[in-house]
Amino acid sequence: MRHHLLFEQTPAPTEEEQAELAAARDTAVKAHRALHALDVPPDHADYKAAEAEANRTAAIMEGFPTPIFCFERGEMGLHAIASQLLGLCHDYGSHPAWPEEPEGLTDGEIAIATNPDQFPTRTPLPEAVAFAQAREQVRSWHGQDETHGGIARHKLDESSDDFWLVTPSEITAGLAVYRAQDELDITRVLEACRLSPQAWARWIDYLDRAKDHGGFRVR
């Protein structure tokens, strides 16, 4: 299962950011086409040079900051283990029970209460609003013990599909603990979890940005 993390408050890109992204995409496409247009073997110097250019431009594209972070199968579990070992995550125990859905409510009525901005002409039912709010409290819950800090460990569970909300306060607390760690300890944990420094750096960068955009939703 792939998991996508998405900023809770997605910022609209500026015109300058849109132009930079478009230019980078155009350069990457041209480099990719130039590579495949070559009629030389892969060990030829021209092929190797074109391949290096295609990889370079692709890396620039991947480096653009986005509100989305994607975990392939198994990756989120490894990041979660490393995050807990390094203080970014904390196991707060069992989360509160999910609220019972009021009898008779339809999925559409719950959707209207959950995303009222998407249904400006509809008035959400009070019972649907109460249910949506109670469900959101469970999704954003991160314990009662303020002596600890960090992202609630269950929100990065590979098998979960509950749309957990990781809040800015969780991220801020977790990053503070993480950044107090010794660099050698960080390296040892990443090696034990088979995570590259580059992959880990992208994760930390995403967390740094997400805390300023309402946290992130796990999808």
N, C-alpha and C positions, 0 to 999 in steps of 0.2 A: 504494500500500500504506500502510495506517495502522500506526503503531507505538505500542505501549503500554509505558511504563516502570512497573515495580511495585517498591515497597520489597521488599527481600529478607526483612526481618523486619517483617511488617505488624502495627502496633499495633492493639489493639482500642479502639474509641472509648469514652470515659467516658460515664456517664449524662448528664452536663451537656452534652457535645458532641453526643450523640444528640438531646437536647431542643432545643438551639440549631438544629441542622440541620433538625429536623422543623418548628420554628416558621418558619424561613426558607423552607422549601419550601412550607408552607401559605400564607404571605404572597405568595410569587411566583405560586402557582397562582391565588389570588384576584385578583391584579392582572391576570394574563393573561386570566381569564374576564371581568373587568370591561371590559377593552379590547374584547374581541370581542362583548360584549353591547351596545355602543353602536350606535345607529342614526343616526350622523352621518358626514359625509364626513371623509376623512383630514386635510383642512386646517382642520377645525373646532377651536376652542380646547379643547373638552372632550376630543376625540380625542387631540390632542397632549399634553394633561396626563396622560391615562390611559396613553398610549404611553410617556411619560417614566417614569411610575411602574412600568410593567411592565419596562422596561429596567433601572431602578434595582434592583428586587427580584431580577431575574435575575442582575445583576452580583454581588449579595451571595451568591447561591447559588454562583456560579462561584468566588467568592473563598474558600470554605471549603477549608482544607487537606485534601488527600486523599493516600493512598499511591500514587495513579495519576497519571501524566502522559501525555497523549495528543498525538501528532504526526500531523497530517493529511499527505496526500501532498506530498512536497517539503519539508515544514517541518523534518524532522530533519536533512536535508542542509544547509540554510541555517544552522541552529543549530550544526551540527558545524563548518562553515567558520568561522563567527564565533568559536566556542569555541577553535579551533586558533589563529586569529589573535590572540586575547586571552590565550592561555596556559592555558586550561582543559583543552585537549586536547594530546596530543603523539603524533607518529607514531613508534612504537617499531619499525617495520619488520614483517616477517612474523611472525605468531604461530606457536607450535610446531605441529607436525603433529597432526592429530586421531588418537587411538588407534584401532587396528583393533578392531572388535567381535569378541569371541570367537565362534568357530563354534558354532552350535547354540543360542545364547541367543535367547530370545523377547523381544518388546517388553514383555510383561508382567513378565518376570523383571528386565528393566532398570528398569522403572517401580518395582518393589518396592524395588530397591536404591537408586534415586534419591530416592524419597519414602517411606522406611520408616514414618514417622508415619501415613501414610494406609493402611498395611497392617499393623496391629498384630498380627494373627494369623499373619502369614507371615514366615518366616525367609529373608532374601535370600541368594542364592548367592554364595560368595566371589568367583568370577570376575566376577559381575555387579557386585559392590561395587567391585572393582578397576577395572573398566572405567568405572563411573560417576565414581569419584574422578579417574581420569586425564582424562576428558572435562571435568570441572569445573575442573581445573587449566588446561586450555586456555581455557575460557570466562572465567576470572578473570585470566589472564595479562596483565601490563602492563609487560613489559620488564625488563631487568636493569640498565639504566644509571641509577643513583640520582642522577646529576647533573641529570637532567630530572625532571619531575613532571607529573601531570595524568592525565586520562582517556585511555586508549588509543584513538587515533583510529578504529581499525577497528570498535570497538564501537558507533559511531554511524553505521555505513554503511547508507544507505537500502536497499540491495539485500540486506542480510544478514538471515537469520532463524535465527540460531544460538544464541539465548538467552544472549547475553553477560552476564556479571556485572560491573558496574562497582563496584569495592570502595570502602569508606570512605576508604582511604589515597589512592586515585586522586583522589577528590573533594576531600579536604582539601588535597592538594598543588596541584591545579588551581585551587582557589579562592584559595589564598595567592598564586599567581602573578597570577591575574586581578585581585585587589584591589590589587595594586601598580601597575596600569596607570593612566595618566592618563585623566581623565574625557573629555577631548576626543578621545583616541584611541578610547575605547570608542564614543563617539557616531559617529565616522567609520566604524568597522567595522560598526556596526548599520545605518547608512544604506546602506553599500555592499552589505550582505547583505539589504537590504529587510526588516529586522526592526524592529518597533516597540519603543520602550522598555518598554511594558507587557508585551509577549510575552517580552522578555528578562528582565524583573524576575520573572515567574512561573517561568522556567527557573532562575534563580539561587536563588530561594526554594525550589524543589523540591530542588535539589542540597544546599542547606543542611540541609534536613530529612532527606534520604535518607542522608546520611553518619552520622546517628545511628540508622539502622535497618538496618544491614548493607549499605548501598549499594542499588543497584537492578538489576533484571533487565530486559533489553531483549527485548521480545516482539513 
